[in-house]
């Protein structure tokens, strides 16, 4: 019973938090563009988030394995609440970037530690419950994107940031009240975990091959939430609601794909779903610029489905490579690699956009996804 209550609480809390995140994400690109006039500066939003997100991943993962997951989950929600307060009083782009960095710290346990906890609670169905969690996360982002279109018509941007802050604080209270700490066997002493132990995990052959795909997944995700919305805003006759609509389609595609991919990969194995996701993303990124607005969004949604399929199956695969005592650490490594891609991808593509080479950048990224699918096809064995 405690296990079921914990799962329901975790999913409700992340759903509510991501409603707030989705709302503010529709406002931030336009705000930064208004201040700088550069598409590349929109990429800095992702990079500011990713700097702290990357730096804190492995330390938080190691500490959560030692001290328990619940305290870090609670603190993550409260830190996001503080970031929302800073957004609401920001009068310069520097303060916005600082708040974004703080939000990066807060979201570390929310993205990485919660799935590790679910994998421990349901070891035989980890793909299903990790996929369900990520689906709730992206469903919240979808609803937040929709509300991000409507709410600013009734209140100012500062009020939207305050709503995000309040939702984040409430999510932390839910975790405090509803998530039960994992009971440890009193006769079992967990090994002492150090940073070098986490680094030694990188010697695992399967991990080495998958991490590059996770890096590409992070780069693709960062580009989807920064560069592509910024590009949309530069197109002539683009309605003000275009960014919110794009975010809705992206998050729906990510959420639905992870919900089904996690469950099916529990039964059919991780490798075929990882390959399918990589190939779908490669096709979508290589072709979407050749179409009008409907085809544009359709092919990007196709690529987003591929990203979601790869994420759910790759996360479950890496989780299977380590014992229970390292679940938080391996989740930290997953999102450490993801965060590096999330940091670098928008920066590189933003620069290419500024010199008129945006199409070339997307073709190169597509080729890298295709290359990774070849590496995984020949480099890892199918596991049931």
Buried (B, 14 or more C-beta within 10 A) or exposed (E): EEEEEBBEBBBBBBBBBBBBBBBBBBBBBBBBBEEEEBBBBBBBBBBBBBBBBBBBBBBBBBBBBEEBBBBBBBBBBBBBBBBBBBBBEBEEBEEBBBBBBBBBBBBBBBBBBBBBBBBBBBEEBBBBBBBBBBBBBBBBBBBBBBBBBEBBEEEEBEEBBBBBBBBBBBBBEBBBEBBEEBEEEEEEEEEEBEEEBBEEBEEBEBBBBBBBBBBBBBBBBBBBBBBBBBBBBEEEEEEEBBBBBBBBBBBBBBBBBBBBBBBBBBEBBBBBBBBBBBBBBBBBBBBBBEEEBEEBBBBBBBBBBBBBBBBBBBBBBBBBBBEBBBBBBBBBBBBBBBBBBBBBBBBBBBBBBBEEBBEEBBBBBBEBBBBBBEBBBEEBEEEE
